[in-house]
Amino acid sequence: MNLTATYYDHITDLLLERHREELTHAKPGHCMKITGFSSEQLPGLLQKIRATYPEIQSFQLAESATHDDQISPTKLIELRNQETAPLLILVAANSRTAAEDSYGNATFKDITPEGLEQALAGQLESEIPDGVRQLFKEIHTFLQTFGIREEHFTHLLLAWKNHSFAADQLGNFLHHLQLIPDGAIHSDINKVRSRLNFNRQSVAQLTAFNRSVFERVRALPLEKDSVQKEVVNLFQEHPEIKDAPGLVHRIAESYPRLNFEHWAIPELQVRDLRLWVDSLKSADTKNPLRW
């Protein structure tokens, strides 16, 4: 499943739905432009627009048009001046052309994806079943404080939705949040934040590339002879790993044994705490402690 493609597919659907009224009733001479998308996302968006609104002349702007989906700035000016049909152009983010003043905001209504990321996240969150909503909220609330972008949470939600929002699947998509997948994150709601914190610390230790791989692995809060050997093998087999995203995505794709559920972290293994008291003394002689 290509989550990037799925993400932008949802975003463009929301964009077209938001502006459906304007696009449906656009009159000849009405000029619009869609900005804010990379050039890789524009062909799919253009295909949707042409299929849904064939009466609109729609093109991807290019300095030199090489096929029918593209239009040059010179040809764009000609079509704008003819006013025979509504006109819509797709302008790639950071695009620069010699005649960019000719499609400025004064003459072309600017349609942007602003706010759609939050709208998609809200839509997906509303689909989470009640029984697992609190689990996601715990993860979301805790990791938001560390600056995880909303887009990353949306990728996680898209992947999770593809597995029917099953509780035992959520942790396996933590790599979208730059954490090691954790198939046990759902097992105890009271330990979610502790598991996330140890996960973050472990990723930080393993991506401190100013130290040798053996030094990084020794610094992990693990029981002796647990997954250390597999971690070393991972780095030896994949020297191209240079950052946290590269590390956690590689684990998610190829190393199920390194799923965080298999990490023997002593502080996470404590199940019960029992306290025995031999005696208690009180300075208050009028109200002695009683049992």
N, C-alpha and C positions, 0 to 999 in steps of 0.2 A: 504494500500500500504506500503510494507516494503521498505523504502527508502534506508536503508543500503544495503540490498540485491540488489536493483536496481542499486545503485551507483557502487558496485563492479562488477555487471554484465557488466555495461558499461566499467569500467576500464579494466577488463579482455578481453573484445572484442577489445579494443584499443591496448592492449598489443599483442594479437595474430595477429592483423592486422599489427602492426609495424614490427613484426618479421616473417611475412608470407613467405617472400622469403627464409629466412634461414631455417625455419621449413619445407617448401615444398621440398627443395633440400638437406636436410641433408643426409649425406652418412653414411654407417655403420662405427662405431667407433667414430663418432662425438658425443661428450658428452656435454650436456647443463644442466643448472639448473635455476630454477625460484625462486627468493628470494624476500623478502619484503612484503609478505602477511601473515596474521595470519592463524593459523591452521583451523579456521572456514571457511575461504574462499577457501581453497585448494581442497576439494572434488568437488565443482562445476567447478573449473578451470580444474581439471584433467579430468572431464567428457567431457568438451569442447575439450580438446586436443585429447583425445582418439577418439572422434567422427570425428574430422577434420583430424587428422594425425594418422590413425591406424597403419601405418608402423613404427612409432616411439615407442620404448619401454618407456612408461611413468609411473611413480610411485610417490607416496608421501613418502618421507623418514621418517622412524620411527625407534626408537631404537630397538623395537621388533615388527616385522610385524605381524598383527593379521588377515589381509584379503588380497585379491588379489590386492587391490589398493595401498597397502603399500609395501615397500622394506626395508630390514635391511641394515645397512652399509656393513656387510659381503657379503650379496648377491649382493649388488651394485658393489663391487669390482670385483666379479666374472663376472658379465655382462659386466663391463667396459673392462676387459681383453679379453673377447671373441670377441668383435668387430664384431658381426654378424648383428647388426642393430643400427640405431641412438638411443641414450639414453638420456632421459630427466627426471630429478627428480625435485620435488617440495619441497622446504625446507622452513619450517615455520619460520617466523621472531623469532629471539632469540633462535632458535633451537640449542641444543648442544648434540653431540653424541661422543662416544669414538673414532670413526674413521673419524672425520670431515676433517682431512688432506687429506683423500683419494678422496674427491670431492672439493678440493680447486680450486681457479681460474686458477691455472696453467693447470689443466686437464679438468675442466668443465667450459664452456663458461657461464658467469653469465648474466642472463636476469632479469632486475629489472623493477619495475613500475615507475622509476624516470621520472618526467616530464609529466606523464599521467594525473595527477590531473589537471594541467594547461591546457592540451590538451582537456580534457573533458569540463572544464569550458568554454574554448573558443568555442568549438563546440556548446554547449547549448546557449551561448550568441549570436552566429551567427543566431540562430533560432528564436530569439525574434522579433516579428513584429515591424516595424518602429514606429507604433503609440504608443507603450508602452516602447520603448527602453530607452527613456530619463528618465522615471520614475525609471526603474531599475538602470540606471547609477547614479541617484541622491542618491539612497539608498546605492549602492555599494561604491561610492566615499566617502560618509560621514562615513560609518561604517568601511571602511578599516583603517581609521586613529586610530581606537580603537582596532586594532589587531584581528579583526574577521578573522578566517582562511578561505582560499579559499574553503576548503572542505565543510564548512558550507554554503557558497554561492551556491555551486554546489547542495547540498541537497535542498536548496530553489528552485533552477531552475528546478530540477527534479520534485518537487511537483507542481510547477507552470505550467510546460509543460504538466503535466497530466490534467490540467484544461485549456488547449489550450491558455496559456499565456494571459488569460483575465485580463484586468486592475483591475477590482474589486475583483480579487482573490489574487493578489500578496501579499497584506498586511496580509492576513490570514495565511501566511507561515513564518511570521517573527520570530516565535518561533525557527526556525532552526538557527537563528542568535542571540539567547538568548534574544529575546525581546518578549513583549506581542503581540499576533496577533492584527493587526489593519486594519479592513475592510474599513477604511476611508482614508488610506494613499494616495490613488490615487485621492482623491477629489479635491486637490489643490496642484499643483506642487510647488508652492511658500512656502507651509507650510510643505513640506516633512521633511526637516532637523529639523524644530522645533518639529514636532511630534516625530521624532526619538529621539531627545534629551530629551524630556519630558519622553518618554518611557524608555530610559536608566536610567534616574534619578529615575523613579518610581521603576524599577526593583532593582536598587541599594538600595533604601530605604527599600523595602520589604524583601531583603535578608541580611539586617544588623541584623543578628541573636543574636547579643549581647544586643539587645533591645527587649522589649515585643512586641507582635503583635499589641497591641493597640497603643503603641508609634510609631511603624513603619507606621501604617495606618494614624495616625494623622499628620504625617510629609509629607504625599502626597499632591501635589499641586492641590487639588480637591475642587470643590464647596461643601458646606455643604450638608450632607444627599444625596449624589449621589450613588456611588458604595461601600462606605466604609464598610457597613454591609456585603455585599457579599464577600468582600476581607477577612474580619475577619472569616466568615464562612468557606471560602476555607482553611485557615490555621488550623482551628479547626477540620475540617473534614479530613485533610490530614497532620497529624503531621510528616509524613515521608519526607516532602519537606525540603531539607536542602541546596539547592543551586539554582542559577538562572535557569539552564536548567530544573531542576525538577519543578520549579514554572511555567515557561512559557509553558512547554509541558503539564502540568496538565490543565492549562487554555485552551490551544488549544484543548485538548481531551474532556474535560468535562464541561467547564464553558463558553459557548458562551456569557452569560450576561457580562462577564468580558473582552470581546474583547475591545481593546483600543478605538474603535469608540464610546463606551458608556461612556468613562471617561470624565466627565465634568470638563475640565481644563480651568479656566477663560481666561488665556492668549492665548489659542487656539481658543476661541470662538469669538474673536474680528474680525468683518467682514469689517467694514468701520471706517476710522478715519477722522473726519471733524475738520477743523481749522477755527475759526473766528478771524479776526484781527480788532481791533477798530481803531488803528492808528499806524503809524510807523514814527520814527524820524531819520533824517540823519544829520551827522556832515558836510556833503558836501553840502554847501549852493549853490554852483555853479551848482550842478547836483542833484537837489532834487528828491526824489522818486516820480514817477508818476504812476497812475493807469488808 
